[in-house]
């Protein structure tokens, strides 16, 4: 490989597997039916256009069953982690599938939630940033509206601090009891 006068050789950001003539499969998203097509860069934005292969089938978002029947598709732009100073968007077709159990539903993609316009790893990044700084600063850093950042952070806080399941609880231990009239009673 000829690097010319370059002092640094950059490694690829995402794992790309070459499988034929100009055919790249993206493995990191657990979606083998996605192929890299083109990348467009303008100012501070990069769009990665991805192609879909129907031979792998589509997954119903309601029941999780794989089906090969589609009802139509819509091109979507999904925000992903930035590549250096460039905001990255994935552009791909999202299909409506004709599930034998549920009828017509939107397909489930492993790397993005059902109605989200952000990849799961981008949302996790936003939530991690919200732990160490304010929502407004995260919004300014990533070029998002503060309401969007708040919504993403709230979603992850609800996951992290969800009400625990007490169905299998067998013993409940109480350490201290107090009332307004009496002192604190410590049980041993």
C-alpha positions in Angstrom: 0.0 0.0 0.0 1.4 3.3 -1.0 0.9 6.0 1.7 2.8 8.7 0.0 4.1 11.4 2.3 1.5 10.6 5.0 2.8 10.2 8.6 -0.3 8.5 9.8 -2.4 5.7 8.4 -6.0 5.8 9.5 -7.8 2.5 10.3 -11.5 2.1 9.2 -14.0 3.4 11.7 -16.4 0.5 11.2 -15.6 -3.1 10.4 -16.2 -3.7 6.7 -16.0 -7.1 5.1 -15.3 -7.3 1.4 -17.2 -10.1 -0.2 -17.0 -9.5 -3.9 -16.7 -6.9 -6.7 -17.3 -3.6 -4.9 -19.6 -5.4 -2.4 -19.1 -4.4 1.2 -21.1 -5.9 4.0 -21.3 -4.0 7.3 -21.1 -6.5 10.2 -21.2 -4.2 13.2 -24.9 -3.6 13.0 -26.0 -7.2 13.1 -27.8 -6.7 9.8 -26.3 -8.9 7.1 -28.8 -7.6 4.5 -27.2 -4.2 4.4 -24.5 -3.3 1.8 -22.5 -0.2 1.5 -23.3 1.7 -1.7 -21.9 5.3 -1.7 -20.7 8.0 0.7 -21.5 11.6 0.1 -19.8 14.4 2.0 -20.8 18.0 2.1 -19.4 20.6 4.5 -19.7 18.9 7.9 -22.1 16.1 6.9 -21.5 12.6 5.6 -24.3 10.4 4.2 -23.6 6.7 4.0 -26.1 5.2 1.5 -26.8 1.6 2.2 -28.5 -1.0 0.0 -30.8 -3.7 1.2 -31.0 -7.3 0.0 -34.4 -9.0 0.2 -32.8 -12.5 0.1 -32.2 -12.3 3.9 -35.9 -11.5 4.6 -37.3 -8.9 6.9 -38.3 -9.1 10.6 -41.8 -8.1 11.8 -41.6 -5.4 14.6 -44.5 -6.9 16.5 -43.8 -10.7 16.7 -40.2 -10.9 15.5 -41.0 -13.4 12.7 -38.9 -13.3 9.6 -40.8 -12.9 6.3 -39.9 -12.2 2.7 -43.1 -10.3 1.8 -43.0 -6.5 1.7 -45.8 -4.0 1.3 -43.6 -1.0 0.3 -40.6 1.0 1.5 -39.6 4.5 2.6 -36.1 6.0 2.4 -35.0 7.1 5.9 -32.0 9.1 7.2 -30.8 7.8 10.6 -28.2 9.8 12.6 -25.1 7.8 13.7 -22.0 8.6 15.6 -19.9 11.3 13.9 -16.9 10.5 11.8 -14.2 12.9 12.8 -15.8 16.4 12.4 -18.5 15.1 10.1 -22.0 14.3 11.3 -22.9 10.8 9.9 -26.3 9.8 8.6 -27.2 6.4 7.3 -29.6 6.5 4.3 -31.5 3.3 3.6 -34.9 1.9 2.7 -37.1 0.9 5.6 -39.7 -1.6 4.6 -43.3 -2.3 5.6 -43.6 -6.1 5.9 -46.6 -8.3 5.4 -46.4 -10.6 8.4 -48.6 -13.8 8.3 -49.4 -13.3 12.0 -49.7 -9.6 12.4 -50.6 -8.2 9.0 -48.7 -5.1 7.6 -46.1 -3.8 10.1 -42.9 -1.8 10.0 -39.8 -4.0 9.8 -37.5 -4.2 12.9 -33.9 -3.1 12.4 -31.4 -4.3 15.0 -29.4 -1.1 15.2 -32.3 1.4 15.5 -35.5 1.5 17.6 -38.8 1.3 15.8 -39.7 5.0 15.2 -36.3 6.5 16.1 -34.2 8.6 13.7 -31.0 7.8 15.7 -29.0 4.6 15.9 -28.9 2.8 19.3 -25.2 3.6 19.7 -25.8 7.3 19.0 -28.5 7.4 21.7 -26.3 5.6 24.2 -23.6 8.2 23.5 -26.1 11.0 24.1 -27.2 9.3 27.4 -23.5 8.9 28.5 -22.8 12.6 27.8 -25.9 13.6 29.8 -24.4 11.9 32.9 -21.4 14.2 32.9 -22.8 17.5 31.5 -26.0 19.4 31.0 -28.6 18.7 28.4 -28.1 22.1 26.7 -24.3 21.4 26.4 -24.9 18.0 24.9 -27.4 19.5 22.4 -24.9 22.2 21.4 -22.1 19.7 21.0 -24.0 17.4 18.8 -26.1 19.9 16.9 -29.4 18.6 18.3 -32.5 20.3 19.8 -32.4 20.2 23.6 -35.8 18.6 23.6 -34.5 15.7 21.5 -31.5 15.2 23.9 -33.9 15.3 26.9 -36.2 12.7 25.3 -33.2 10.4 24.6 -31.9 10.9 28.1 -35.3 10.2 29.6 -35.6 7.0 27.6 -32.3 5.7 29.0 -33.0 6.8 32.5 -36.3 4.9 32.4 -34.5 1.8 31.3 -31.8 2.1 34.0 -34.2 3.0 36.8 -37.2 1.0 35.9 -39.4 -0.3 38.7 -37.9 -3.6 39.8 -39.8 -6.9 39.4 -40.8 -8.3 42.8 -42.6 -11.4 41.6 -39.8 -13.8 42.8 -39.3 -12.0 46.2 -39.5 -14.4 49.1 -38.2 -12.5 52.1 -38.4 -8.8 52.9 -36.1 -7.4 55.6 -36.8 -4.1 57.4 -33.9 -2.4 59.1 -35.5 0.6 60.9 -39.0 1.8 61.7 -40.1 5.3 62.7 -43.3 7.2 63.3 -44.1 10.8 64.1 -44.7 10.2 67.9 -42.0 7.7 68.6 -38.3 7.5 68.2 -36.6 5.4 65.5 -36.6 1.7 66.3 -33.7 -0.4 65.0 -34.4 -4.1 64.4 -31.6 -6.6 64.8 
